[in-house]
Amino acid sequence: METKSTSVLPAPDELIEVKKPTSLLIAQFFLFPLIIIAICVGIFLLFGYLTYEQKTPQEYLNDVRTGSELCCRWQSAYELSNIISSQKEKLRNTDFVNDLIKVYQGSRDGDPRVRRYLALTMGHLGDARAVPVLIEGLSDNDSENQMNNLLALGTIADKSATPAVVQRLSSNDPAIRKMSAFVLSAIKDPAATHDLEIALNDTNDEVRWYAAIALAQINDPAGADVLMKLIDRSYLDALQGFTSEQKDQLLINAVKCLGLLKFQPAKDRILALSQTDPDLGVRDASLEALKKF
């Protein structure tokens, strides 16, 4: 006959009391080691911070000039474009600009990323001496470099760039045409009026929008009807491929431009936006625009 094995339980008076872990025990085994690790990490980070020394713009530029084509040159150009904004006042109108231009000119046959970031750097500096080489860069085969050159020209906003930017309004690339119209809105040169009016009939929506905005910047109401569409929420809601934030920004820009033009047919609609639009930025822009009527 098969017998079952059973475990023998101790008598109640033989049970050993299991004590709950105390806070001191928890601290000893868990908290103290964590504190030690945190202190070690903090010391490591502090040591790294104290020993870290950011390169100067001239050092980054030298790395662009002499670094490895595979990685160092474009990475140094990228870092330079990131730090230059905080030092532009100190570097503008100095020999650094001339050095930057020379390095840019010498980078035509190299990694296109180098020219892209150097173009942005020249734009951030805002020195008009860079305008001729940025215009020259508009003929690069790399479309991204063309875009960055256009953006830099818009940041500098020197009217001597107007003819070259206007020429790009006829590009086969709608992105180039859009950027050109956007840049002309920053340059605000009445010499571009005729070409911007032609751009109001572009096949691309965004080109028409930015052409209308650019015209409003030079007090030309030719694009007012386009701007009126942009302050219509139903029109914006039907647009595909745009985020709600992008649509809000388009509306704000249109409201500001119609305010600049003092375009009376827009006044009631802007008043309604100031009272009922769900976006507070749109409401604020509408209130400011109404002050101009």
Rosetta silent file (secondary structure, phi, psi, omega in degrees, C-alpha in Angstrom):
SEQUENCE: METKSTSVLPAPDELIEVKKPTSLLIAQFFLFPLIIIAICVGIFLLFGYLTYEQKTPQEYLNDVRTGSELCCRWQSAYELSNIISSQKEKLRNTDFVNDLIKVYQGSRDGDPRVRRYLALTMGHLGDARAVPVLIEGLSDNDSENQMNNLLALGTIADKSATPAVVQRLSSNDPAIRKMSAFVLSAIKDPAATHDLEIALNDTNDEVRWYAAIALAQINDPAGADVLMKLIDRSYLDALQGFTSEQKDQLLINAVKCLGLLKFQPAKDRILALSQTDPDLGVRDASLEALKKF
SCORE:     score description
SCORE:     0.000 S_00000001
   1 L     0.000  131.959 -175.838    0.000    0.000    0.000 S_00000001
   2 L   -80.764  133.537  178.704    1.355    3.370   -1.097 S_00000001
   3 L  -107.899  142.647  179.132    1.827    5.946    1.607 S_00000001
   4 L   -88.748  134.559  176.304    1.735    9.679    1.036 S_00000001
   5 L   -82.557  133.853  179.918    4.597   11.738    2.344 S_00000001
   6 L  -125.813  147.456  176.402    3.478   14.695    4.332 S_00000001
   7 L   -81.951  141.821 -178.331    5.405   17.642    5.684 S_00000001
   8 L   -94.634  117.463  179.625    5.431   17.953    9.410 S_00000001
   9 L   -81.308  140.992  177.450    4.365   21.361   10.608 S_00000001
  10 L   -69.392  155.713  175.727    5.959   22.647   13.796 S_00000001
  11 L   -66.868  153.462 -177.343    3.876   23.090   16.855 S_00000001
  12 H   -53.606  -35.763 -178.124    2.603   26.609   17.419 S_00000001
  13 H   -78.151   -5.414  178.154    4.988   27.198   20.290 S_00000001
  14 H   -97.167   -6.192 -178.458    7.932   26.228   18.062 S_00000001
  15 L   -64.268  139.825  178.257    7.260   28.892   15.361 S_00000001
  16 L   -93.837  131.003  179.889   10.014   31.475   14.929 S_00000001
  17 L   -69.799  126.070  177.531    8.851   35.076   14.844 S_00000001
  18 L   -96.311  114.500 -177.272    9.626   36.730   11.515 S_00000001
  19 L   -84.085  141.212  176.372   10.403   40.362   12.122 S_00000001
  20 L   -69.069  142.619  179.079    9.477   43.010    9.582 S_00000001
  21 L   -62.483  136.282  179.418   12.469   44.750    8.000 S_00000001
  22 L   -84.238  163.825  178.452   13.247   48.024    9.688 S_00000001
  23 H   -63.134  -31.469  178.323   13.838   51.325    7.872 S_00000001
  24 H   -66.114  -39.270  179.352   17.495   51.116    8.935 S_00000001
  25 H   -66.580  -42.626  177.305   17.815   47.725    7.268 S_00000001
  26 H   -60.491  -44.231  179.603   16.211   49.016    4.083 S_00000001
  27 H   -62.691  -39.311 -177.226   18.553   51.989    4.083 S_00000001
  28 H   -64.765  -40.354 -173.467   21.555   49.739    4.687 S_00000001
  29 H   -95.645  -20.150 -174.963   20.851   47.404    1.774 S_00000001
  30 H  -123.528  -53.040 -171.743   19.131   49.685   -0.745 S_00000001
  31 H   -70.936  -47.451 -178.315   19.258   53.416   -0.031 S_00000001
  32 H   -59.646  -45.164  176.973   22.911   53.795    0.945 S_00000001
  33 H   -61.096  -37.557  178.685   24.227   52.001   -2.183 S_00000001
  34 H   -64.577  -39.900  178.374   21.986   54.162   -4.377 S_00000001
  35 H   -63.250  -42.143  179.565   23.313   57.305   -2.702 S_00000001
  36 H   -62.660  -43.443  178.696   26.890   56.154   -3.253 S_00000001
  37 H   -62.701  -43.584 -179.737   26.184   55.447   -6.930 S_00000001
  38 H   -61.803  -40.408  178.757   24.514   58.841   -7.340 S_00000001
  39 H   -64.274  -42.709 -179.878   27.500   60.586   -5.753 S_00000001
  40 H   -62.724  -44.431  178.171   29.911   58.739   -8.042 S_00000001
  41 H   -62.421  -42.668  179.065   27.872   59.666  -11.129 S_00000001
  42 H   -61.033  -42.734  178.634   27.682   63.277   -9.959 S_00000001
  43 H   -63.133  -41.279  179.476   31.451   63.447   -9.460 S_00000001
  44 H   -62.066  -46.387 -179.714   31.985   61.956  -12.918 S_00000001
  45 H   -65.838  -40.732  179.056   29.652   64.475  -14.559 S_00000001
  46 H   -63.218  -42.914  178.194   31.153   67.372  -12.617 S_00000001
  47 H   -62.060  -42.100  178.634   34.664   66.330  -13.599 S_00000001
  48 H   -64.028  -39.323  179.444   33.575   66.058  -17.221 S_00000001
  49 H   -65.885  -42.005 -177.784   31.963   69.497  -17.087 S_00000001
  50 H   -68.568  -31.510 -177.517   35.036   71.085  -15.521 S_00000001
  51 H   -90.952   -9.797 -179.281   37.397   69.509  -18.042 S_00000001
  52 L   -78.664  132.834  179.334   35.159   70.202  -21.054 S_00000001
  53 L  -133.442  111.859 -178.576   36.230   73.152  -23.104 S_00000001
  54 L   -69.008  139.210  179.027   34.146   74.212  -26.068 S_00000001
  55 L   -69.560  155.842  176.219   36.089   75.111  -29.144 S_00000001
  56 L   -80.928  161.462  176.277   36.079   78.652  -30.430 S_00000001
  57 H   -55.428  -39.136 -179.881   34.423   79.490  -33.760 S_00000001
  58 H   -65.371  -37.198  178.072   37.866   79.931  -35.323 S_00000001
  59 H   -66.370  -42.114  176.413   38.910   76.473  -34.106 S_00000001
  60 H   -61.967  -41.334  179.972   35.793   74.905  -35.578 S_00000001
  61 H   -64.618  -38.718  176.260   36.455   76.731  -38.834 S_00000001
  62 H   -63.255  -37.491  177.068   40.027   75.442  -38.883 S_00000001
  63 H   -65.015  -36.854  176.683   38.660   71.919  -38.400 S_00000001
  64 H   -63.876  -38.961 -176.999   36.376   72.452  -41.378 S_00000001
  65 H   -71.676  -37.915 -170.648   39.356   73.580  -43.422 S_00000001
  66 H  -116.555   -5.194 -174.380   41.764   70.798  -42.448 S_00000001
  67 L   -73.364  176.759  179.647   39.641   67.955  -41.059 S_00000001
  68 L   -69.671  138.724  179.845   38.844   64.567  -42.534 S_00000001
  69 L   -66.265  -27.046 -173.777   36.402   64.609  -45.430 S_00000001
  70 L   -71.193  -38.066 -175.176   34.601   61.555  -44.070 S_00000001
  71 L  -142.762  -47.549 -165.503   33.338   63.004  -40.813 S_00000001
  72 H   -65.156  -36.687 -173.642   35.190   65.824  -39.139 S_00000001
  73 H   -66.063  -51.972 -177.019   34.612   68.605  -41.657 S_00000001
  74 H   -69.445  -33.562  178.179   30.831   68.501  -41.856 S_00000001
  75 H   -66.697  -38.860  177.086   30.488   67.842  -38.120 S_00000001
  76 H   -66.814  -38.224  176.804   32.658   70.864  -37.327 S_00000001
  77 H   -63.836  -39.011  178.032   30.577   72.944  -39.753 S_00000001
  78 H   -63.646  -48.111  179.734   27.443   71.726  -37.994 S_00000001
  79 H   -61.639  -39.283  179.104   28.798   72.633  -34.541 S_00000001
  80 H   -61.712  -43.102 -179.842   29.874   76.031  -35.848 S_00000001
  81 H   -65.165  -26.958 -179.448   26.381   76.758  -37.148 S_00000001
  82 H   -77.602  -35.535 -173.679   24.977   75.851  -33.715 S_00000001
  83 H   -94.518  -12.633 -168.897   27.200   78.092  -31.596 S_00000001
  84 H   -68.317  -29.986 -176.917   27.550   81.083  -33.888 S_00000001
  85 H   -59.224  -37.217 -177.363   24.278   82.793  -32.907 S_00000001
  86 H   -75.441  -10.700 -176.444   25.506   83.462  -29.382 S_00000001
  87 H  -124.026   10.117 -172.985   28.700   85.091  -30.694 S_00000001
  88 H   -63.917  -35.420 -179.198   27.534   86.863  -33.819 S_00000001
  89 H   -64.640  -35.699 -179.382   27.781   90.359  -32.365 S_00000001
  90 H   -74.748  -32.408 -173.690   31.410   89.779  -31.452 S_00000001
  91 H   -93.753  -21.887 -179.095   32.347   88.198  -34.795 S_00000001
  92 L   -62.119  141.873 -179.560   30.389   90.395  -37.196 S_00000001
  93 L    65.108   28.212  176.411   32.555   92.839  -39.142 S_00000001
  94 L  -118.887  176.117  178.475   35.737   90.931  -38.253 S_00000001
  95 H   -67.505  -17.064  178.605   38.237   88.905  -40.262 S_00000001
  96 H   -58.694  -38.009  179.955   36.415   85.757  -39.178 S_00000001
  97 H   -62.203  -43.404  178.550   33.752   86.516  -41.797 S_00000001
  98 H   -62.901  -40.833  177.865   36.404   86.713  -44.526 S_00000001
  99 H   -63.741  -41.562  179.512   37.896   83.411  -43.363 S_00000001
 100 H   -62.266  -42.429  179.133   34.452   81.812  -43.340 S_00000001
 101 H   -62.637  -42.209 -179.682   33.790   82.994  -46.889 S_00000001
 102 H   -64.005  -42.142  179.105   37.100   81.574  -48.107 S_00000001
 103 H   -64.797  -39.753  178.210   36.408   78.189  -46.521 S_00000001
 104 H   -62.706  -45.727  179.969   32.944   78.166  -48.079 S_00000001
 105 H   -61.744  -34.026 -178.869   34.337   78.989  -51.499 S_00000001
 106 L   -82.121    0.145 -174.910   36.874   76.184  -51.174 S_00000001
 107 L  -103.157    8.373 -173.754   34.233   73.594  -50.254 S_00000001
 108 L   -57.892  -41.364 -174.374   32.375   73.470  -53.569 S_00000001
 109 L   -93.996    7.760 -178.006   33.734   70.064  -54.632 S_00000001
 110 L  -101.491 -155.461  179.494   33.566   68.442  -51.197 S_00000001
 111 L   -61.913  121.919 -177.553   30.861   67.077  -48.939 S_00000001
 112 H   -61.347  -22.656  179.430   27.715   69.156  -49.646 S_00000001
 113 H   -63.894  -30.613  178.986   26.845   69.099  -45.948 S_00000001
 114 H   -61.927  -46.969 -179.065   29.805   71.369  -45.268 S_00000001
 115 H   -67.280  -35.052  179.227   28.409   74.077  -47.538 S_00000001
 116 H   -59.599  -49.149 -175.984   24.923   73.691  -46.108 S_00000001
 117 H   -75.161  -32.227  176.239   26.059   74.398  -42.547 S_00000001
 118 H   -67.684  -35.534  176.763   28.533   77.094  -43.534 S_00000001
 119 H   -62.225  -44.762  177.936   25.728   78.858  -45.403 S_00000001
 120 H   -61.976  -38.006  178.559   23.577   78.789  -42.269 S_00000001
 121 H   -61.988  -44.145  178.506   26.526   80.132  -40.271 S_00000001
 122 H   -63.533  -37.100  176.682   26.891   83.077  -42.644 S_00000001
 123 H   -64.047  -44.163  179.711   23.185   83.749  -42.325 S_00000001
 124 H   -61.398  -36.426  179.889   23.356   83.725  -38.519 S_00000001
 125 H   -67.120  -34.143  176.800   26.233   86.211  -38.600 S_00000001
 126 L    71.541   23.904 -178.788   24.145   88.592  -40.690 S_00000001
 127 L   -93.831  124.345 -175.494   27.157   90.183  -42.389 S_00000001
 128 H   -64.711  -15.797  177.588   26.391   91.541  -45.878 S_00000001
 129 H   -62.979  -21.690 -178.686   29.884   90.586  -47.070 S_00000001
 130 H   -82.516  -11.895 -174.234   28.600   87.026  -47.340 S_00000001
 131 H   -57.843  -47.543 -178.473   25.815   87.918  -49.784 S_00000001
 132 H   -58.772  -41.012 -178.607   27.842   87.478  -53.035 S_00000001
 133 H   -74.559  -30.117  175.723   29.057   83.974  -52.130 S_00000001
 134 H   -68.022  -37.929  175.273   25.601   82.962  -50.929 S_00000001
 135 H   -63.781  -42.175  177.009   24.198   84.099  -54.265 S_00000001
 136 H   -59.588  -37.997 -179.282   26.899   82.074  -55.992 S_00000001
 137 H   -68.161  -14.676  177.885   25.849   79.052  -53.923 S_00000001
 138 L   -67.085  -15.622  179.190   22.335   79.256  -55.371 S_00000001
 139 L   -93.315    2.953  177.469   23.735   77.603  -58.509 S_00000001
 140 L   -61.363  150.888  176.835   24.910   74.502  -56.604 S_00000001
 141 L   -72.945  -26.727 -178.879   23.513   71.182  -57.790 S_00000001
 142 L   -75.671  115.909 -175.034   22.599   70.230  -54.235 S_00000001
 143 H   -67.138  -34.062  178.659   19.037   71.464  -53.650 S_00000001
 144 H   -65.225  -36.340  176.846   19.409   71.503  -49.862 S_00000001
 145 H   -66.567  -39.463  175.793   22.390   73.813  -50.182 S_00000001
 146 H   -58.671  -43.570 -179.526   20.328   76.096  -52.419 S_00000001
 147 H   -62.801  -43.717 -179.684   17.616   76.150  -49.746 S_00000001
 148 H   -67.075  -35.161  176.615   20.114   76.969  -46.987 S_00000001
 149 H   -65.871  -42.011  177.141   21.658   79.720  -49.101 S_00000001
 150 H   -62.153  -45.050  179.998   18.243   81.229  -49.690 S_00000001
 151 H   -61.044  -41.118  178.751   17.438   81.028  -45.980 S_00000001
 152 H   -64.313  -40.182  178.053   20.741   82.718  -45.127 S_00000001
 153 H   -64.327  -36.216  176.707   20.034   85.498  -47.629 S_00000001
 154 H   -67.635  -34.996  178.654   16.638   86.004  -46.009 S_00000001
 155 H   -68.232  -41.080  178.249   18.242   86.228  -42.578 S_00000001
 156 H   -71.283  -37.627  175.114   20.725   88.846  -43.771 S_00000001
 157 L    58.465   43.056  176.868   17.899   90.596  -45.694 S_00000001
 158 L   -93.735  130.106 -174.148   20.188   92.635  -47.929 S_00000001
 159 H   -66.662  -15.979  177.690   18.396   94.062  -50.979 S_00000001
 160 H   -65.957  -15.526  179.110   21.363   93.331  -53.244 S_00000001
 161 H   -86.462   -8.777 -173.601   20.210   89.700  -53.179 S_00000001
 162 H   -54.370  -50.279 -177.843   16.775   90.502  -54.609 S_00000001
 163 H   -58.297  -40.621 -179.021   17.513   89.798  -58.317 S_00000001
 164 H   -68.455  -38.413  179.757   19.048   86.399  -57.576 S_00000001
 165 H   -70.076  -41.642  177.749   16.201   85.399  -55.262 S_00000001
 166 H   -57.843  -39.936  179.821   13.575   86.598  -57.742 S_00000001
 167 H   -58.214  -33.014 -178.708   15.183   84.410  -60.393 S_00000001
 168 H   -76.536   -8.250  173.576   14.508   81.353  -58.203 S_00000001
 169 H   -65.950  -15.060  179.374   10.782   82.078  -58.297 S_00000001
 170 H  -101.697   10.137 -179.329   10.929   80.375  -61.712 S_00000001
 171 L   -62.473  151.436  174.922   12.622   77.206  -60.436 S_00000001
 172 L   -73.809  -16.141 -178.460   11.192   73.830  -61.406 S_00000001
 173 L   -92.756  114.856 -179.228   11.356   72.860  -57.732 S_00000001
 174 H   -61.136  -28.609  178.266    8.298   74.129  -55.815 S_00000001
 175 H   -66.547  -38.073  176.912   10.279   74.029  -52.565 S_00000001
 176 H   -67.074  -41.981  179.346   12.813   76.463  -54.042 S_00000001
 177 H   -63.284  -42.980  179.791   10.012   78.723  -55.301 S_00000001
 178 H   -62.398  -46.652 -179.904    8.331   78.678  -51.897 S_00000001
 179 H   -62.879  -36.943  179.617   11.567   79.495  -50.080 S_00000001
 180 H   -63.352  -44.525  177.970   12.282   82.305  -52.554 S_00000001
 181 H   -63.750  -40.349  177.753    8.911   83.917  -51.889 S_00000001
 182 H   -61.426  -43.875 -179.589    9.467   83.524  -48.148 S_00000001
 183 H   -64.624  -38.891  178.813   12.909   85.158  -48.395 S_00000001
 184 H   -65.723  -27.143  175.782   11.483   88.064  -50.381 S_00000001
 185 H   -69.735  -24.235  177.593    9.012   88.639  -47.550 S_00000001
 186 H   -85.035  -36.203 -178.661   12.039   89.130  -45.282 S_00000001
 187 H   -72.784  -35.923  176.047   13.998   91.346  -47.700 S_00000001
 188 L    58.190   50.836 -178.841   10.958   93.607  -48.337 S_00000001
 189 L  -105.343  116.515  178.910   12.264   95.030  -51.603 S_00000001
 190 H   -57.784  -18.988  179.141    9.667   96.748  -53.825 S_00000001
 191 H   -63.364  -17.857 -179.220   11.830   95.775  -56.798 S_00000001
 192 H   -91.248    2.150 -172.116   10.392   92.265  -56.480 S_00000001
 193 H   -54.667  -53.077 -175.218    6.770   93.422  -56.807 S_00000001
 194 H   -58.609  -46.580 -177.902    6.151   92.393  -60.417 S_00000001
 195 H   -67.822  -34.614  177.291    7.611   88.914  -59.997 S_00000001
 196 H   -68.542  -36.440  176.760    5.730   88.337  -56.756 S_00000001
 197 H   -64.238  -36.713  175.196    2.480   89.311  -58.459 S_00000001
 198 H   -65.197  -38.762 -178.976    3.211   86.685  -61.112 S_00000001
 199 H   -66.377  -16.465  176.286    3.886   84.165  -58.334 S_00000001
 200 L   -64.231  -17.329  178.749    0.345   84.711  -57.059 S_00000001
 201 L  -103.215   14.165 -179.111   -0.709   82.461  -59.965 S_00000001
 202 L   -62.143  152.074  179.508    1.767   79.690  -59.136 S_00000001
 203 L   -72.892  -15.235 -178.317    0.468   76.118  -59.282 S_00000001
 204 L   -98.439  128.869 -177.973    1.693   75.531  -55.721 S_00000001
 205 H   -56.885  -47.076 -174.193   -0.479   76.769  -52.848 S_00000001
 206 H   -66.210  -33.700  175.971    2.420   77.634  -50.567 S_00000001
 207 H   -62.610  -43.691  179.302    4.173   79.701  -53.225 S_00000001
 208 H   -63.435  -42.224 -179.639    0.996   81.749  -53.640 S_00000001
 209 H   -60.623  -49.588 -176.028    0.648   82.184  -49.878 S_00000001
 210 H   -71.429  -29.157  174.537    4.205   83.401  -49.364 S_00000001
 211 H   -65.261  -41.618  178.142    4.037   85.619  -52.426 S_00000001
 212 H   -64.296  -41.372  177.825    0.951   87.292  -50.945 S_00000001
 213 H   -63.605  -42.904  179.735    2.702   87.690  -47.601 S_00000001
 214 H   -63.518  -40.220  178.563    5.779   89.150  -49.301 S_00000001
 215 H   -64.671  -40.207  178.592    3.652   91.638  -51.213 S_00000001
 216 H   -62.865  -32.664  179.112    1.911   92.733  -48.015 S_00000001
 217 H   -64.485  -24.396  177.851    5.341   93.399  -46.465 S_00000001
 218 L  -107.824   21.658  173.775    5.936   96.026  -49.164 S_00000001
 219 L    62.797   35.460  176.132    2.382   97.383  -48.770 S_00000001
 220 L  -109.010  120.417 -175.227    1.075   95.890  -52.011 S_00000001
 221 H   -85.763   10.741 -174.784   -2.503   94.544  -51.692 S_00000001
 222 H   -58.529  -28.384 -179.044   -2.325   92.404  -54.847 S_00000001
 223 H   -98.965   15.761 -175.349   -2.330   89.237  -52.756 S_00000001
 224 H   -61.504  -37.709  179.806   -5.128   90.284  -50.384 S_00000001
 225 H   -64.172  -36.506  176.447   -7.597   87.759  -51.807 S_00000001
 226 H   -65.131  -42.567  179.787   -5.106   84.965  -51.138 S_00000001
 227 H   -65.432  -33.912  178.398   -4.662   86.215  -47.587 S_00000001
 228 H   -62.720  -34.614  176.499   -8.423   86.316  -47.095 S_00000001
 229 H   -64.581  -36.580 -175.487   -8.544   82.582  -47.755 S_00000001
 230 H   -73.604  -13.721  175.468   -5.919   82.019  -45.085 S_00000001
 231 L  -101.098   14.879  176.224   -8.050   83.657  -42.393 S_00000001
 232 L  -102.419  110.871 -177.170  -10.933   81.325  -43.225 S_00000001
 233 H   -59.497  -35.986 -179.188  -10.889   78.414  -40.758 S_00000001
 234 H   -66.105  -35.500  176.943  -12.934   76.197  -43.096 S_00000001
 235 H   -66.881  -44.556 -179.872  -10.345   76.679  -45.833 S_00000001
 236 H   -66.268  -39.661 -178.479   -7.493   75.850  -43.472 S_00000001
 237 H   -63.380  -27.543 -178.510   -9.267   72.821  -42.023 S_00000001
 238 L   -81.512  -10.301 -178.873   -9.590   71.340  -45.518 S_00000001
 239 L   -70.451  137.848  178.301   -5.836   71.545  -46.147 S_00000001
 240 L  -102.384  146.084  174.632   -4.035   68.223  -46.192 S_00000001
 241 L    84.375   11.522  179.093   -0.513   67.611  -44.915 S_00000001
 242 L  -121.944  139.380  176.254   -0.376   70.480  -42.423 S_00000001
 243 L   -76.472  164.632  177.944   -0.378   70.258  -38.636 S_00000001
 244 H   -62.117  -35.208  178.383   -2.781   72.328  -36.571 S_00000001
 245 H   -65.720  -39.892  178.862    0.184   74.439  -35.411 S_00000001
 246 H   -66.090  -39.337  178.459    1.197   75.154  -39.014 S_00000001
 247 H   -65.597  -40.861  177.552   -2.363   76.142  -39.891 S_00000001
 248 H   -61.692  -41.176 -178.630   -2.520   78.462  -36.884 S_00000001
 249 H   -67.386  -38.209  175.591    0.756   80.094  -37.944 S_00000001
 250 H   -60.517  -44.230 -179.965   -0.519   80.619  -41.493 S_00000001
 251 H   -62.790  -44.284  179.693   -3.622   82.263  -40.087 S_00000001
 252 H   -61.169  -45.360  179.665   -1.587   84.492  -37.781 S_00000001
 253 H   -61.603  -41.676 -179.834    0.698   85.593  -40.630 S_00000001
 254 H   -65.300  -41.620  178.517   -2.284   86.366  -42.853 S_00000001
 255 H   -60.896  -45.031  179.645   -3.990   88.357  -40.102 S_00000001
 256 H   -61.648  -42.493 -178.330   -0.850   90.404  -39.522 S_00000001
 257 H   -67.158  -41.757  178.569   -0.451   91.112  -43.232 S_00000001
 258 H   -66.316  -30.971  173.441   -4.073   92.165  -43.695 S_00000001
 259 H   -66.830  -42.548  177.120   -3.617   94.470  -40.717 S_00000001
 260 H   -59.166  -39.185 -178.887   -0.532   95.990  -42.337 S_00000001
 261 H   -78.245  -12.885 -173.347   -2.547   96.568  -45.511 S_00000001
 262 L    53.008   44.613 -174.440   -5.510   97.944  -43.525 S_00000001
 263 L   -77.977  102.387 -171.404   -7.618   95.791  -45.852 S_00000001
 264 H   -57.610  -40.003  179.135  -11.155   96.822  -44.895 S_00000001
 265 H   -60.021  -16.515 -179.156  -12.992   93.720  -46.232 S_00000001
 266 H   -91.294  -10.780 -169.688  -11.000   91.682  -43.704 S_00000001
 267 H   -61.288  -48.360 -177.381  -11.856   93.777  -40.650 S_00000001
 268 H   -63.966  -38.765 -179.285  -15.093   92.039  -39.609 S_00000001
 269 H   -68.272  -39.003  177.676  -13.591   88.591  -40.061 S_00000001
 270 H   -66.284  -37.185  176.202  -10.509   89.546  -38.020 S_00000001
 271 H   -60.331  -43.209  179.043  -12.820   90.946  -35.335 S_00000001
 272 H   -64.130  -39.741  178.111  -14.623   87.613  -35.191 S_00000001
 273 H   -62.652  -37.985 -178.690  -11.310   85.761  -34.928 S_00000001
 274 H   -65.853  -19.192 -176.007  -10.287   87.976  -32.019 S_00000001
 275 H  -105.762  -29.834 -169.594  -13.393   86.902  -30.133 S_00000001
 276 H  -125.007  -11.612 -175.708  -14.052   83.288  -31.066 S_00000001
 277 L   -64.387  139.977 -177.743  -10.967   81.597  -32.494 S_00000001
 278 L   -70.434  -19.041 -178.187   -9.874   78.622  -30.374 S_00000001
 279 L   -95.194  125.845 -177.612   -6.185   79.523  -30.600 S_00000001
 280 H   -66.241  -32.423  177.590   -5.044   82.275  -28.219 S_00000001
 281 H   -63.358  -38.834  177.228   -2.177   83.233  -30.542 S_00000001
 282 H   -66.080  -41.979  179.252   -4.657   83.907  -33.329 S_00000001
 283 H   -61.858  -45.111 -179.478   -6.799   85.993  -30.989 S_00000001
 284 H   -63.287  -43.888  179.721   -3.820   88.077  -29.872 S_00000001
 285 H   -63.595  -36.522 -179.981   -2.640   88.635  -33.456 S_00000001
 286 H   -66.850  -41.388  177.924   -6.171   89.641  -34.454 S_00000001
 287 H   -62.035  -41.030  178.499   -6.409   92.192  -31.638 S_00000001
 288 H   -66.274  -40.136 -179.742   -3.085   93.700  -32.704 S_00000001
 289 H   -65.194  -37.604 -179.629   -4.154   93.805  -36.340 S_00000001
 290 H   -62.020  -27.364  179.582   -7.409   95.590  -35.477 S_00000001
 291 L   -66.815  -19.651 -176.533   -5.400   98.459  -33.962 S_00000001
 292 L   -87.224  -12.868 -178.627   -4.026   99.238  -37.426 S_00000001
 293 L   -79.589    0.000    0.000   -7.438   99.823  -39.041 S_00000001
